[in-house]
C-alpha cells in the first residue's frame, strides 16, 4: 500500500508538470492596422517552446500550451506571394525547373521580432487576450509595442 501511494503521488507530480491544455488564439496585426498575411508565432520560456502558424487573416492558434509566461517571436511575415519557382524556367525534357532561385521574400516586420529574447513581446498563459501588434520594418530601431493582456 505504501508503494501504491508513492506511485500515485509521483504520477500526479509528473502529470502536473506536463504540457497544459491551454489554447492560445490571437491575431497578429502590423502597426498600420493591417493583419499579418502569413508567418508563425513562437512561445518560449525556460521549460518549453510552442509554435503555431499565422493564417491569411492574421490569426494564429497554438494548442496544449502549459501555463506560464513566455517570450514571443513572430517570424515569416513577408510581403507578396511565396513562389519557390518564380524566375525559373521549366525544362520539358527533364520535367524540372532550372535557373535562378526566386529572391527571398521581403520581411514586413523588424528583425528584432524574430527572437523571443529580443522581441519585447511576452504572453502569460492563461489570459483573455493573445493579440500581438508588431512594427513594420522601416530600417530602424526595435519594437515599441507588446502583447495586449
C-alpha positions in Angstrom: 0.0 0.0 0.0 2.9 2.4 0.8 4.4 1.8 -2.6 1.0 2.4 -4.3 0.6 5.8 -2.6 4.1 6.8 -3.5 3.5 5.7 -7.2 0.2 7.7 -7.3 1.9 10.7 -5.8 4.7 10.6 -8.4 2.3 10.1 -11.2 0.3 13.2 -10.1 3.6 15.2 -10.0 4.6 14.1 -13.5 1.2 14.8 -15.0 1.1 18.2 -13.3 4.4 19.2 -14.9 3.5 18.1 -18.4 2.1 20.2 -21.2 -1.0 22.1 -20.4 -4.3 22.1 -22.1 -4.4 25.8 -22.8 -5.3 27.0 -26.2 -3.7 30.3 -27.3 -5.6 32.0 -30.0 -4.9 35.6 -31.1 -4.3 37.9 -34.0 -1.1 39.5 -35.3 -1.5 43.0 -36.7 1.0 45.4 -38.1 1.3 48.9 -36.6 -0.7 50.3 -39.6 -3.7 48.1 -38.5 -3.4 45.5 -41.3 -3.3 41.8 -40.5 -0.1 39.9 -40.8 -0.6 37.9 -44.1 1.3 34.8 -43.0 4.1 33.6 -40.7 4.4 32.0 -37.4 4.2 32.7 -33.6 6.7 31.1 -31.3 6.3 31.0 -27.5 9.4 30.1 -25.4 10.4 30.0 -21.8 13.0 28.0 -19.8 10.7 24.9 -19.8 9.1 24.7 -23.2 8.6 26.0 -26.7 5.3 26.1 -28.6 4.5 27.4 -32.1 1.6 28.0 -34.5 1.1 29.3 -38.0 -0.4 32.7 -38.8 -3.4 32.4 -41.2 -4.1 34.8 -44.1 -6.4 36.8 -41.8 -3.6 37.3 -39.2 -5.0 34.8 -36.7 -3.0 32.0 -35.0 -3.7 29.1 -32.7 -1.3 27.2 -30.5 -2.7 24.2 -28.6 -1.7 22.4 -25.4 0.3 25.3 -24.0 1.4 25.0 -20.4 0.5 27.8 -18.0 3.3 30.3 -17.6 5.0 33.4 -19.0 6.6 33.2 -22.5 8.8 35.3 -24.6 7.2 35.6 -28.1 8.8 35.6 -31.5 6.9 36.5 -34.7 8.5 35.1 -37.9 7.9 34.8 -41.6 5.7 37.8 -42.0 6.5 38.6 -45.6 5.2 40.6 -48.5 3.8 39.1 -51.7 3.2 35.6 -52.7 5.8 33.0 -51.9 6.6 31.0 -55.1 9.7 28.9 -54.9 9.8 28.5 -58.7 9.5 32.2 -59.6 12.2 33.3 -62.0 13.0 29.7 -63.0 12.4 28.0 -66.4 10.7 24.7 -66.8 12.8 22.1 -68.7 10.4 20.0 -70.8 13.0 17.2 -71.2 13.7 16.7 -67.5 10.4 17.9 -66.0 12.3 20.1 -63.6 12.7 23.8 -63.0 16.1 25.3 -63.7 17.8 28.7 -63.4 18.0 31.1 -60.6 16.0 30.6 -57.4 13.4 33.2 -56.5 14.6 36.1 -54.5 13.9 35.9 -50.8 10.5 37.4 -49.8 10.7 40.8 -48.3 10.2 40.8 -44.5 7.4 43.2 -43.4 8.4 43.4 -39.7 11.6 44.4 -37.8 14.1 41.6 -37.3 14.0 42.1 -33.5 10.7 40.2 -33.5 12.4 37.0 -34.9 13.8 36.1 -31.5 11.7 35.7 -28.3 14.5 37.2 -26.2 14.8 40.4 -28.3 11.2 40.9 -29.5 10.0 42.8 -26.5 6.8 40.7 -26.7 5.6 38.3 -24.0 2.4 36.4 -23.1 1.1 34.9 -19.9 -0.9 31.8 -20.2 -3.8 31.6 -19.4 -5.1 35.0 -20.3 -8.1 36.5 -22.0 -6.2 38.0 -25.0 -3.2 36.9 -27.0 -3.3 39.6 -29.7 0.1 40.9 -30.9 0.9 44.2 -32.5 4.3 44.4 -34.4 6.0 47.2 -36.2 6.7 47.3 -39.9 10.4 47.2 -40.9 11.3 50.7 -41.8 15.1 50.1 -41.5 15.5 51.4 -37.9 15.0 50.7 -34.2 13.3 47.9 -32.3 9.8 47.1 -31.2 7.7 49.6 -29.2 4.5 47.6 -28.9 3.8 44.5 -26.9 1.1 41.9 -26.4 -2.2 43.0 -25.0 -3.3 41.1 -22.0 
